Amino acid sequence: MAFKLNVNGKVMEADVDADTPLLWTLRDTLGITGPKFGCGVAQCGACTVHIDGKPTRSCVYPTSAVGAAQVTTIEAMEHHPIGKKLQAAWMELDVAQCGYCQPGQIMAATALLAAKPKPTDADIDAAMTNICRCATYTRIRAAIKQASGQPVKA
């Protein structure tokens, strides 16, 4: 079945089964490889994208459910004011180790800062449920704080 998807501001067509997870439509059909496959059960967050600004685990989200919604992936974050600040903070603070989960982490953090421009540590803990096997959580928190203009604890 053919679906027209608005991805990163461009309308793209994908001929996939209705129940195909959005992750596979993005990666295998549309060639957008920023969202990663991690667990396949919406637990790790490596596949996080935004659907109309809301962080969504694309590995379990059916392509047919997208409809006219705007899908945003890590590839568009350099043009998003919050995403751009987060990416700069990620680089400056050397957040990534292996880097595999980082696109999903940045997508979750962007949604957090869009909703709460000056998040508390509790806000960050509640919003940042993505898993990082390298355990860079302290640096992730620091990058979120830096991008929000708050002091970063050493």
Accessible surface in RSA format (square Angstrom, percent):
REM  Atomic radii and reference values for relative SASA: ProtOr
REM  Chains: A
REM  Algorithm: Lee & Richards
REM  Probe-radius: 1.40
REM  Slices: 20
REM RES _ NUM      All-atoms   Total-Side   Main-Chain    Non-polar    All polar
REM                ABS   REL    ABS   REL    ABS   REL    ABS   REL    ABS   REL
RES MET A   1   143.14  74.1 107.86  71.4  35.28  84.0 111.15  94.5  31.99  42.4
RES ALA A   2    62.18  57.2  35.90  55.4  26.28  59.8  36.25  51.0  25.93  68.7
RES PHE A   3    31.86  15.9  28.92  17.9   2.94   7.6  31.86  19.3   0.00   0.0
RES LYS A   4   145.87  71.2 126.18  77.4  19.70  46.9  69.85  62.9  76.02  81.0
RES LEU A   5     1.76   1.0   1.60   1.1   0.17   0.4   1.76   1.2   0.00   0.0
RES ASN A   6    48.05  33.1  45.21  43.7   2.84   6.8   7.35  17.7  40.70  39.3
RES VAL A   7     1.13   0.7   0.09   0.1   1.04   2.5   0.09   0.1   1.04   2.8
RES ASN A   8    41.26  28.5  18.98  18.3  22.28  53.6  17.81  42.9  23.45  22.7
RES GLY A   9    60.87  75.1   0.00   N/A  60.87  75.1  27.87  76.5  33.00  73.9
RES LYS A  10   139.10  67.9 134.89  82.8   4.21  10.0  82.22  74.0  56.88  60.6
RES VAL A  11   106.86  70.3  76.35  69.1  30.50  73.5  76.35  66.3  30.50  82.7
RES MET A  12    53.67  27.8  47.72  31.6   5.95  14.2  53.67  45.6   0.00   0.0
RES GLU A  13   105.37  60.5  80.84  61.2  24.53  58.4  29.15  56.4  76.22  62.2
RES ALA A  14     0.57   0.5   0.00   0.0   0.57   1.3   0.57   0.8   0.00   0.0
RES ASP A  15   110.38  77.3  85.01  84.6  25.37  60.0  29.32  69.0  81.06  80.8
RES VAL A  16    18.90  12.4  10.75   9.7   8.16  19.7  18.90  16.4   0.00   0.0
RES ASP A  17   100.42  70.3  94.27  93.8   6.15  14.5  15.04  35.4  85.37  85.1
RES ALA A  18    41.29  38.0  36.67  56.6   4.62  10.5  36.75  51.7   4.54  12.0
RES ASP A  19   111.58  78.2  97.39  96.9  14.19  33.6  40.00  94.1  71.59  71.4
RES THR A  20    28.92  20.6  24.94  25.3   3.98   9.5  18.66  25.1  10.26  15.5
RES PRO A  21    38.81  28.3  38.46  35.1   0.34   1.3  38.81  32.0   0.00   0.0
RES LEU A  22     0.00   0.0   0.00   0.0   0.00   0.0   0.00   0.0   0.00   0.0
RES LEU A  23     0.00   0.0   0.00   0.0   0.00   0.0   0.00   0.0   0.00   0.0
RES TRP A  24    82.90  33.3  81.91  39.6   0.99   2.3  65.28  34.8  17.63  28.6
RES THR A  25     0.15   0.1   0.00   0.0   0.15   0.3   0.15   0.2   0.00   0.0
RES LEU A  26     0.00   0.0   0.00   0.0   0.00   0.0   0.00   0.0   0.00   0.0
RES ARG A  27    62.85  26.4  53.52  27.3   9.33  22.2   1.80   2.5  61.05  37.0
RES ASP A  28   109.66  76.8  73.01  72.7  36.66  86.7  29.56  69.6  80.11  79.9
RES THR A  29    64.12  45.6  33.34  33.8  30.77  73.3  25.26  33.9  38.85  58.7
RES LEU A  30    31.44  17.5   9.28   6.6  22.15  55.7  14.34  10.1  17.10  46.0
RES GLY A  31    55.30  68.2   0.00   N/A  55.30  68.2  28.44  78.1  26.85  60.1
RES ILE A  32    17.38   9.9  14.98  11.2   2.41   5.8  17.38  12.5   0.00   0.0
RES THR A  33    69.11  49.2  68.19  69.1   0.92   2.2  36.46  49.0  32.64  49.3
RES GLY A  34     8.61  10.6   0.00   N/A   8.61  10.6   8.40  23.1   0.21   0.5
RES PRO A  35     2.07   1.5   0.91   0.8   1.16   4.2   2.07   1.7   0.00   0.0
RES LYS A  36    48.04  23.4  47.95  29.4   0.09   0.2  21.35  19.2  26.68  28.4
RES PHE A  37    83.41  41.7  78.16  48.4   5.25  13.7  78.16  47.4   5.24  15.0
RES GLY A  38    39.56  48.8   0.00   N/A  39.56  48.8  12.79  35.1  26.77  60.0
RES CYS A  39    48.98  37.1  22.61  25.2  26.37  62.0  28.44  72.1  20.54  22.1
RES GLY A  40    25.26  31.1   0.00   N/A  25.26  31.1   9.10  25.0  16.16  36.2
RES VAL A  41    94.19  62.0  83.66  75.7  10.52  25.4  85.59  74.4   8.59  23.3
RES ALA A  42    28.01  25.8  18.03  27.8   9.98  22.7  18.57  26.2   9.44  25.0
RES GLN A  43   114.92  64.3 107.83  78.8   7.10  16.9  30.08  64.0  84.85  64.3
RES CYS A  44    19.97  15.1  19.68  21.9   0.29   0.7  14.97  37.9   5.00   5.4
RES GLY A  45     0.62   0.8   0.00   N/A   0.62   0.8   0.05   0.1   0.57   1.3
RES ALA A  46     4.16   3.8   3.59   5.5   0.56   1.3   3.80   5.4   0.36   0.9
RES CYS A  47     3.18   2.4   3.13   3.5   0.05   0.1   0.67   1.7   2.51   2.7
RES THR A  48     3.87   2.7   1.81   1.8   2.06   4.9   1.81   2.4   2.06   3.1
RES VAL A  49     0.04   0.0   0.04   0.0   0.00   0.0   0.04   0.0   0.00   0.0
RES HIS A  50     8.68   4.7   8.68   6.0   0.00   0.0   2.60   2.7   6.08   7.1
RES ILE A  51    16.69   9.5  13.01   9.7   3.68   8.9  13.01   9.4   3.68  10.0
RES ASP A  52   101.60  71.2  69.94  69.6  31.67  74.9  35.76  84.2  65.85  65.7
RES GLY A  53    47.86  59.0   0.00   N/A  47.86  59.0  30.72  84.3  17.14  38.4
RES LYS A  54   146.59  71.5 142.84  87.6   3.75   8.9  89.33  80.4  57.26  61.0
RES PRO A  55    57.66  42.0  44.18  40.3  13.47  49.0  44.73  36.9  12.92  80.3
RES THR A  56    22.31  15.9  16.77  17.0   5.54  13.2  17.45  23.4   4.86   7.3
RES ARG A  57    47.72  20.0  43.69  22.3   4.03   9.6  20.37  27.8  27.35  16.6
RES SER A  58     0.00   0.0   0.00   0.0   0.00   0.0   0.00   0.0   0.00   0.0
RES CYS A  59     9.24   7.0   2.52   2.8   6.72  15.8   1.06   2.7   8.18   8.8
RES VAL A  60    78.16  51.4  53.74  48.7  24.42  58.8  59.19  51.4  18.97  51.5
RES TYR A  61    56.98  26.6  55.62  31.6   1.36   3.5  37.43  28.1  19.54  24.1
RES PRO A  62    49.83  36.3  48.61  44.3   1.22   4.4  49.67  41.0   0.17   1.0
RES THR A  63     0.30   0.2   0.00   0.0   0.30   0.7   0.00   0.0   0.30   0.5
RES SER A  64    52.99  44.8  31.53  42.1  21.46  49.4  15.35  32.7  37.64  52.7
RES ALA A  65    52.30  48.1  24.23  37.4  28.07  63.9  34.91  49.2  17.38  46.1
RES VAL A  66     4.65   3.1   0.00   0.0   4.65  11.2   0.00   0.0   4.65  12.6
RES GLY A  67    46.95  57.9   0.00   N/A  46.95  57.9  41.85 114.9   5.09  11.4
RES ALA A  68   107.82  99.1  69.16 106.7  38.66  87.9  79.88 112.5  27.95  74.0
RES ALA A  69    17.22  15.8  10.39  16.0   6.83  15.5  14.35  20.2   2.88   7.6
RES GLN A  70    51.94  29.0  51.07  37.3   0.86   2.1  38.93  82.9  13.01   9.9
RES VAL A  71     0.00   0.0   0.00   0.0   0.00   0.0   0.00   0.0   0.00   0.0
RES THR A  72    22.79  16.2  22.79  23.1   0.00   0.0  11.10  14.9  11.69  17.7
RES THR A  73     0.03   0.0   0.00   0.0   0.03   0.1   0.03   0.0   0.00   0.0
RES ILE A  74    24.66  14.0  20.92  15.6   3.74   9.0  20.92  15.1   3.74  10.1
RES GLU A  75    74.20  42.6  53.64  40.6  20.56  48.9  55.82 108.0  18.38  15.0
RES ALA A  76    19.44  17.9  15.78  24.4   3.66   8.3  17.54  24.7   1.90   5.0
RES MET A  77     0.51   0.3   0.51   0.3   0.00   0.0   0.51   0.4   0.00   0.0
RES GLU A  78    98.95  56.8  93.45  70.7   5.50  13.1  21.91  42.4  77.04  62.9
RES HIS A  79   147.71  80.7 114.70  79.7  33.01  84.4  84.16  86.7  63.55  74.0
RES HIS A  80    57.29  31.3  53.71  37.3   3.58   9.2  34.21  35.3  23.08  26.9
RES PRO A  81    98.24  71.6  88.38  80.6   9.85  35.8  96.62  79.8   1.61  10.0
RES ILE A  82    41.86  23.8  41.80  31.1   0.06   0.2  41.86  30.1   0.00   0.0
RES GLY A  83     0.00   0.0   0.00   N/A   0.00   0.0   0.00   0.0   0.00   0.0
RES LYS A  84   131.21  64.0 129.69  79.6   1.52   3.6  74.63  67.2  56.58  60.3
RES LYS A  85   124.66  60.8 117.62  72.2   7.04  16.8  67.31  60.6  57.35  61.1
RES LEU A  86     0.00   0.0   0.00   0.0   0.00   0.0   0.00   0.0   0.00   0.0
RES GLN A  87    47.04  26.3  46.04  33.6   1.01   2.4  20.74  44.2  26.30  19.9
RES ALA A  88    62.26  57.2  50.88  78.5  11.38  25.9  58.04  81.7   4.22  11.2
RES ALA A  89     2.09   1.9   1.21   1.9   0.88   2.0   1.34   1.9   0.74   2.0
RES TRP A  90    12.60   5.1   9.99   4.8   2.61   6.1  10.27   5.5   2.34   3.8
RES MET A  91   152.84  79.1 138.87  91.9  13.96  33.2 107.95  91.8  44.89  59.5
RES GLU A  92   124.80  71.6  94.44  71.5  30.35  72.3  41.33  79.9  83.47  68.1
RES LEU A  93    47.39  26.4  36.33  26.0  11.05  27.8  40.53  28.5   6.86  18.4
RES ASP A  94    98.91  69.3  93.47  93.0   5.44  12.9  26.49  62.3  72.41  72.2
RES VAL A  95     0.00   0.0   0.00   0.0   0.00   0.0   0.00   0.0   0.00   0.0
RES ALA A  96    49.22  45.3  29.85  46.1  19.37  44.1  29.85  42.0  19.37  51.3
RES GLN A  97   109.82  61.4  74.23  54.3  35.59  84.7  29.55  62.9  80.28  60.9
RES CYS A  98    94.56  71.5  53.53  59.7  41.04  96.4  43.51 110.2  51.05  55.1
RES GLY A  99    23.35  28.8   0.00   N/A  23.35  28.8  13.88  38.1   9.47  21.2
RES TYR A 100   106.21  49.6 101.08  57.5   5.13  13.4  87.61  65.8  18.60  22.9
RES CYS A 101    12.78   9.7  12.51  14.0   0.27   0.6   9.35  23.7   3.43   3.7
RES GLN A 102    12.64   7.1  12.64   9.2   0.00   0.0  10.97  23.4   1.66   1.3
RES PRO A 103    21.76  15.9  20.93  19.1   0.83   3.0  21.56  17.8   0.21   1.3
RES GLY A 104     0.11   0.1   0.00   N/A   0.11   0.1   0.11   0.3   0.00   0.0
RES GLN A 105     1.00   0.6   1.00   0.7   0.00   0.0   0.00   0.0   1.00   0.8
RES ILE A 106    13.03   7.4  13.03   9.7   0.00   0.0  13.03   9.4   0.00   0.0
RES MET A 107     0.51   0.3   0.51   0.3   0.00   0.0   0.51   0.4   0.00   0.0
RES ALA A 108     6.33   5.8   4.39   6.8   1.94   4.4   4.48   6.3   1.85   4.9
RES ALA A 109     0.00   0.0   0.00   0.0   0.00   0.0   0.00   0.0   0.00   0.0
RES THR A 110     0.70   0.5   0.70   0.7   0.00   0.0   0.70   0.9   0.00   0.0
RES ALA A 111    12.04  11.1   5.91   9.1   6.13  14.0   7.81  11.0   4.24  11.2
RES LEU A 112    11.62   6.5   5.87   4.2   5.75  14.4  10.86   7.6   0.76   2.0
RES LEU A 113     7.56   4.2   5.62   4.0   1.94   4.9   5.62   3.9   1.94   5.2
RES ALA A 114    63.92  58.8  34.83  53.7  29.09  66.2  38.07  53.6  25.86  68.5
RES ALA A 115    80.33  73.9  46.05  71.1  34.28  78.0  55.98  78.8  24.34  64.5
RES LYS A 116    98.51  48.1  96.01  58.9   2.50   6.0  57.85  52.1  40.66  43.3
RES PRO A 117    88.69  64.6  84.05  76.6   4.64  16.9  85.71  70.8   2.98  18.5
RES LYS A 118   124.97  61.0 105.86  65.0  19.11  45.5  83.68  75.3  41.29  44.0
RES PRO A 119     0.22   0.2   0.00   0.0   0.22   0.8   0.07   0.1   0.15   0.9
RES THR A 120    75.62  53.8  72.00  73.0   3.62   8.6  72.77  97.7   2.84   4.3
RES ASP A 121    52.99  37.1  49.79  49.6   3.19   7.6  22.54  53.0  30.45  30.4
RES ALA A 122    71.88  66.1  60.76  93.8  11.12  25.3  64.64  91.0   7.24  19.2
RES ASP A 123    30.45  21.3  25.86  25.7   4.59  10.9   3.98   9.4  26.47  26.4
RES ILE A 124     5.16   2.9   5.16   3.8   0.00   0.0   5.16   3.7   0.00   0.0
RES ASP A 125    85.19  59.7  66.29  66.0  18.91  44.7  30.93  72.8  54.27  54.1
RES ALA A 126    79.81  73.4  51.19  79.0  28.62  65.1  63.17  89.0  16.64  44.1
RES ALA A 127    39.71  36.5  18.05  27.9  21.66  49.3  27.65  38.9  12.07  32.0
RES MET A 128    25.93  13.4   9.81   6.5  16.12  38.4   9.81   8.3  16.12  21.4
RES THR A 129    80.88  57.5  63.58  64.5  17.30  41.2  59.23  79.6  21.65  32.7
RES ASN A 130     5.81   4.0   1.86   1.8   3.94   9.5   0.19   0.5   5.61   5.4
RES ILE A 131    79.05  45.0  74.05  55.2   5.00  12.0  74.36  53.5   4.69  12.7
RES CYS A 132     5.88   4.4   1.83   2.0   4.04   9.5   0.00   0.0   5.88   6.3
RES ARG A 133   227.85  95.7 189.03  96.4  38.83  92.4  73.40 100.3 154.46  93.6
RES CYS A 134    40.47  30.6  19.75  22.0  20.72  48.7   9.49  24.0  30.98  33.4
RES ALA A 135    68.43  62.9  48.05  74.2  20.38  46.3  48.05  67.7  20.38  54.0
RES THR A 136     2.92   2.1   0.17   0.2   2.75   6.5   2.92   3.9   0.00   0.0
RES TYR A 137   103.08  48.1  98.94  56.3   4.15  10.8  87.51  65.8  15.57  19.2
RES THR A 138   113.86  81.0 108.73 110.2   5.12  12.2  75.15 100.9  38.71  58.5
RES ARG A 139    78.87  33.1  78.32  39.9   0.55   1.3  37.32  51.0  41.55  25.2
RES ILE A 140     5.06   2.9   5.06   3.8   0.00   0.0   5.06   3.6   0.00   0.0
RES ARG A 141    69.67  29.3  69.45  35.4   0.22   0.5  26.51  36.2  43.16  26.2
RES ALA A 142    16.87  15.5  13.86  21.4   3.01   6.9  16.54  23.3   0.33   0.9
RES ALA A 143     0.00   0.0   0.00   0.0   0.00   0.0   0.00   0.0   0.00   0.0
RES ILE A 144     0.00   0.0   0.00   0.0   0.00   0.0   0.00   0.0   0.00   0.0
RES LYS A 145    31.30  15.3  31.30  19.2   0.00   0.0  12.46  11.2  18.83  20.1
RES GLN A 146    54.02  30.2  42.65  31.2  11.36  27.1  23.96  51.0  30.06  22.8
RES ALA A 147    12.43  11.4   0.02   0.0  12.41  28.2   4.31   6.1   8.12  21.5
RES SER A 148    10.62   9.0   0.00   0.0  10.62  24.5   7.08  15.1   3.53   4.9
RES GLY A 149    60.92  75.1   0.00   N/A  60.92  75.1  31.82  87.3  29.11  65.2
RES GLN A 150    37.72  21.1  29.66  21.7   8.06  19.2  10.56  22.5  27.15  20.6
RES PRO A 151   121.68  88.7 101.47  92.5  20.21  73.5 113.87  94.0   7.81  48.5
RES VAL A 152    55.99  36.8  27.46  24.9  28.53  68.7  28.03  24.4  27.96  75.8
RES LYS A 153   176.45  86.1 152.37  93.5  24.08  57.3 117.36 105.6  59.09  62.9
RES ALA A 154   151.26 139.1  72.59 112.0  78.67 179.0 109.23 153.8  42.04 111.4
END  Absolute sums over single chains surface
CHAIN  1 A     7794.4       6021.6       1772.8       4623.7       3170.7
END  Absolute sums over all chains
TOTAL          7794.4       6021.6       1772.8       4623.7       3170.7
